[in-house]
Amino acid sequence: MRRILLVEPAYRNKYPPLGLMKISTYHKLRGDFVHFVKGCLPQLRSQEWDRVYVSTLFTFHWKTTVETINYYRQVVPSPDQIFVGGITATLLKDTLREETGATVIAGLLDKSGMLDPGDQTKVDTLTPDYQMLEQVDYEYGLNDAYIGYATRGCPNQCGFCAVHDIEPTFCNYLPLKRQVRSIEELYGPKQHLVLL
């Protein structure tokens, strides 16, 4: 059993970290111990973790994100056991890797073996772990919502937009009904439906 720490930097946001929620599901299915935090918590720096995942949001949160990654460097056997993903990680992957030594995952976790070589799971298809949000004292604006995707990527290549970098393959339909049913079966009914 591995000890897994999921970290969302302490920036303000109303959407829960969907990527970390799916990573939580991935590791719990493997019998790993998973803990989720928001920000830099001193009590966690004295503990040892097999792997730390840090989510990134927008590039204007660069300073907070890098400080958070570096804060947790001492809790893992080596800096490459800190995995960083999300928008900033995709858009500034080389710079982020150079500055932190972390393993940077660009784009989606939509291929098998991306977290553990040989594993056949496509993490992006997993049902998000809503229960992990109860571990933090932070009120997301969308706690009571089914959060999902009806499409991925974009057929356009607009110069001002980063979607084609983050989600390079356009998928014009994802089975939303299955996503909602799976969330409801595991975590009960939600009041809202939010499509990202």
N, C-alpha and C positions, 0 to 999 in steps of 0.2 A: 504494500500500500504506500503510495507516494503522498507527500504533503504538498498541497497546491495552494498558493496564495494568489488571489485575484485582486487587482488593484485598479481603482479608477482614481485618477488625480483629483485633487480637491477643487476643481473649477465648478462653477454653478451651471447646471443643466437640468432640463425638465424630462429628458428621455433617459430611461435606464440603459445601461450598457449592454445592448443586445448581443454583441459578440462575446462578451464575458459570460453572459447568461448561457449561451450555447456551449462555451468551453467548460462551464461548470457541469452541464449535463454530460458532456463527453467524459470528464474525469470521474464523476459519480457513477456512471455506468461501468467504469473499470474498477470500482471499489476504492478509489482514492479519497483521502480526506481533503475537503475543499473549504476554504475560508475566504470571504469577500470583505474588502474594506474600501473606504473612500478616503484618500489622502495618506499622509505619512503618520503612522501611529508608533510612538516610541516602544510600546510593549511588544511589538512584533519584531523589532530589530534584535532582540535577544533570543529569538527562536530560529530554528533551522528549517528551511523549506527546500524541497527537492526542485521546485520550479515556481517562478513568479510570472504572472501574466499582467501586463499593464496595457490598458486601453488608451487610445489617443483620440482626441476629437479634432478641433480646428487648429490650424497652424499658429493662430494668435495666442494659443495656450502653450507655446513652445517652452518657455521658461519653466512653468509649473510642471509640464510633462517631464522634461529632462531632470529637474530636481527630484521628482518622484521616483524615476527610474534609478537614479544614482543613490537615493536614500535607501533603497532596498538591495543594493548590490552586495552588501555583506551577509545577507541571510541565505544566499544560495552558494553551492560549491564553487561556481565560477560565473562571471558576468553573462556568458552565453546561455545560462539557464534562466535568464530573464527574457521572456518573449514579449515583444511589443507589436501591436497591430492597430489598425484603425486608419482614419483619414490622414493624420500627420505622418504616421509610419509609412503609409503608401506614397505620399507626395514627397517626403524628405527622407527616404529610407537610408541613403548612403550617409548623409550628414548625421542622422540619428544614430546609426551604427558606429560611426567614427567617434561621436561624442560620448557614447555610453558603453560600448562594447556588447550591447544586448543583441539578441537574435531578433531581427526585424522581419516581420511577415507582411509583405505588401499584398493588398487586395483582399479577396475573400478566402475563407477556409473551405473552398469548394472542390478540393481534390483529396483523394484518400492519401494517408501517410504524411500529411502536412505537419502534424504535431508529434507523431511517433512513427518512424519508418516501419513499413510493413502493415500498419493498421489500415483497414479498409473503410473506416468511417469518414464520411464527408461532413465535417462539423457544422457547416452552414445549413444542412438539412435537419439538424436536430431541433427538438422542441426546447425553447428557452427555459431556464430554471428560474421561475419567478420567486421561489422560496428563498433564494440567496439574498434577495433584496431586504429581507427581514433582519439581516445581520448588521445593517448600518442604520445609524440615526440620521437619515437624510430623507427628505420628502421630495420624491420625484413628482412632477406635475401629472404624470401619466401612470400612476400606480395601478389604477383599476381599468386597464385596457388590454385588449388583445393587440399585440404589436407584431406586424408581419410585413410581407412583401407580396404584391400582386405581380410585379415585374422586377427585372434586374437589368442594370445597364441602360444604355440609350443608343438608338440607332444614329443619332446625330454626333458630330465631332466638333462641337462648338469650342472655339479657342479659349473662351473664358471659363469653361466648365471642367471640373476634374472627374466627373462621373465616369468618363471613358477610361481613366487611369485606375480608378478604384474598382469598377465593375466593367471590365473590358468586353465581356460577352453579353450581347443583348438577348434577353429572354422575355418575350412579350406576354407570357402568362405563367404564373405559378399557382398551384391549387390552393387557394385561400381557405376553402372550406375545411380541408384536411388540417391546416395550421390551427384554425380556430378550434376545431373539435379536439385536437390533441392538447391544446392549452387548457381547455375547459375540463377535459377528463382528468388532468393532473392537478390543476390548481383552482378549479371551480369557475363559475361564470364571471365574466367581466362586464362592466357597464359600457365601455367604449371600444371602437375598433379604430386603430391607428395604422395607416399604411405608410411605410417609409419609401 
